[in-house]
Amino acid sequence: MTTFSVTARYEVAPENFPKVVELLESVRSRSLQEPGCRMYEFHLSADDPSVIFILEQYEAAEDFDRHCSTPHFIEIVKAQIVPLLRSRTVTKGSPLF
């Protein structure tokens, strides 16, 4: 079965860290209820405590596209989280094997 994976790397200023984590918790619970969402996990970098990385897995690329158009993504991620970040990198792809 083919899957579609996404990793996001968020660099967060220390003063914004608690608020970003709070907002991410809200996004996670809603995202896991979306059709096609298999995994939505947050991790703290072992190398840099200002970095949170997100691992997402969907049944298909279309499921991720749909995720990006949900109210919680637009209203929480885009409107509230992104402005609190120092940087954000998103990488998307499918399994090699």
KAUR-V982611 format. One record per backbone hydrogen bond with DSSP energy under -0.5 kcal/mol. NH is the residue of the N-H (numbers start at 1). CO is the residue of the C=O. E is the energy in kcal/mol with one decimal. If there is no record, write none. Layout:
{{NH,CO,E} {NH,CO,E}}
This chain:
{{4,58,-2.7} {5,93,-3.3} {6,56,-2.4} {7,91,-2.7} {8,54,-1.9} {9,89,-3.0} {10,8,-0.5} {10,52,-3.3} {11,9,-0.5} {11,87,-2.4} {12,10,-0.6} {12,50,-3.5} {13,84,-0.7} {16,13,-1.7} {17,13,-1.0} {17,14,-0.6} {18,14,-0.5} {20,16,-2.4} {21,17,-2.5} {22,18,-2.1} {23,19,-2.4} {24,20,-2.6} {25,21,-2.0} {26,22,-1.3} {27,23,-2.0} {28,24,-2.8} {29,25,-1.7} {30,26,-1.3} {31,27,-2.8} {32,28,-2.4} {33,30,-0.9} {34,31,-1.8} {37,34,-1.6} {38,36,-0.7} {38,57,-3.0} {39,57,-1.7} {41,55,-2.8} {43,53,-2.5} {45,51,-2.7} {51,48,-2.2} {52,10,-2.6} {52,50,-0.5} {53,43,-2.9} {54,8,-2.8} {55,41,-2.6} {56,6,-2.9} {56,54,-0.5} {57,39,-2.1} {58,4,-3.1} {59,36,-2.0} {63,60,-1.0} {64,60,-1.1} {65,61,-2.4} {66,62,-2.3} {67,63,-2.1} {68,64,-2.1} {69,66,-1.3} {70,67,-1.5} {74,70,-2.4} {75,71,-3.3} {76,72,-1.6} {77,72,-1.2} {78,73,-2.6} {79,74,-1.5} {80,76,-1.3} {81,76,-2.6} {82,77,-2.9} {84,81,-2.0} {85,81,-0.5} {85,82,-1.6} {86,11,-3.3} {87,11,-1.2} {89,9,-2.0} {91,7,-3.1} {93,5,-2.4} {95,3,-0.5}}
